[in-house]
């Protein structure tokens, strides 16, 4: 009896399974988890609402009759509130969890939008206490959530992805806002962008509240006070803080006056300034993933429990780029020169994820958010003086403002290079 021949059964490849595997590998590479994805969505929604108007507040308050000193006070309030809100933001995050704290912080923005709708510059100053509260209060939460869900060798990537997503609204918001303000003026334009910002924030709050996974109860470590957290700072973290303060002086002295340089001195439109901001953000976003992958690979291959050692060159490069921007801006008197200056401004984000990952790595377990909060409270409390002094420097001369910023940036880079030249001590090793 002849043997029956069988035809091999050809099976089609499981395309869905293959796509899931690719998606899973991408999620693993980028350090994505469910709560991190929800955080990224909230960063886009709330951040876009804030960025529709935030960079135009100096112009808005000037059109309402405020002078250079009041504009400097606006920068002072921005930095002062960033500093103040870092403490309660970190404490609340460690004690009540990420979901509740993020929702609470977003609700504060809504009150600020209502105040911004009042066309009176004192009302605008009052609105600053609320209209960007989410960004300030949620900063410790965004850091600590990465630390809770990712190992040290993935944290730079996790924070880099946050950096990219955070810059999506930074890139889009000023362009949309600039187009609105260019067509309707800053006062009438506010009546258009503020309802849009409120709608985006409400959507983000609803998604975060309904979909975020529950968290473990707060640990005993989260109940310590701010002074105890400060006393527990490791020497490496204190050195990083010192150099970071000087670098932020470099950034904040001219920060609120950049839009005035571009629109009033060079003579470009609000819309063109928005395009420059988009160029800056696109430049920063293009660096994050490859640089983060490079840094994390160095940490993973180093067989060393001191990731800070591998991250130092990247942090130093970032500090040098911070120092270069005000000089580049000073020599920019046309469109293409300003494009080059804003590309440099984007490159200054080169090592920021490495700096942020170092902060959470050096924080004690159960105190990640509080450590970030204390760090930023100290840094921004001191740096708030820079924004205030920037107003006086600008009143004397815009050139004096920019060159003073450059000097602070060089000092910060030198201090970091000098204090981190030796290999990190055992006290910096991650527990």
Number of C-alpha atoms within 10 A of each C-alpha: 3 4 5 6 6 6 6 6 6 6 6 6 8 9 9 9 10 11 11 12 12 12 12 13 12 12 13 12 14 21 22 20 15 12 20 19 15 20 24 19 17 25 25 22 22 26 25 27 28 29 24 29 26 19 23 23 21 24 20 24 24 16 16 16 10 16 15 18 16 19 24 29 22 23 29 26 20 21 25 23 22 26 25 19 26 30 25 21 27 31 28 23 30 25 20 15 18 26 22 15 22 26 21 16 21 25 18 17 26 23 16 22 25 16 20 24 19 15 18 17 18 15 16 22 20 15 22 22 20 23 25 26 26 26 21 23 29 28 21 31 29 24 23 27 20 26 22 13 17 17 13 22 19 25 28 33 29 29 27 30 22 23 21 20 19 22 24 20 24 26 23 20 25 29 23 20 27 26 20 21 25 15 13 14 15 25 18 14 19 24 16 17 22 21 16 14 23 23 14 19 26 17 13 22 21 12 15 20 14 9 12 17 12 10 11 7 10 15 12 10 16 22 14 13 11 17 9 9 21 15 8 13 17 15 14 18 18 14 15 20 18 16 24 24 21 26 29 25 29 32 24 23 33 31 21 25 26 19 22 20 19 22 17 12 12 14 14 17 17 26 20 19 25 25 20 23 25 24 19 25 26 20 21 21 23 14 17 25 20 11 19 26 18 13 24 21 14 17 22 15 9 13 9 14 16 22 26 26 20 19 21 19 15 19 26 23 17 20 29 19 22 28 27 20 25 29 18 18 23 18 12 18 15 12 16 10 15 20 19 18 23 22 21 21 25 24 24 23 26 25 26 22 26 28 22 17 26 25 23 26 24 24 24 19 17 19 25 29 34 34 28 26 32 26 23 26 22 18 23 26 18 18 27 26 20 26 31 22 22 32 27 17 21 19 15 11 11 20 16 17 23 26 18 18 29 26 18 22 29 19 18 27 23 16 20 22 17 12 13 17 11 9 11 15 11 9 12 20 15 17 10
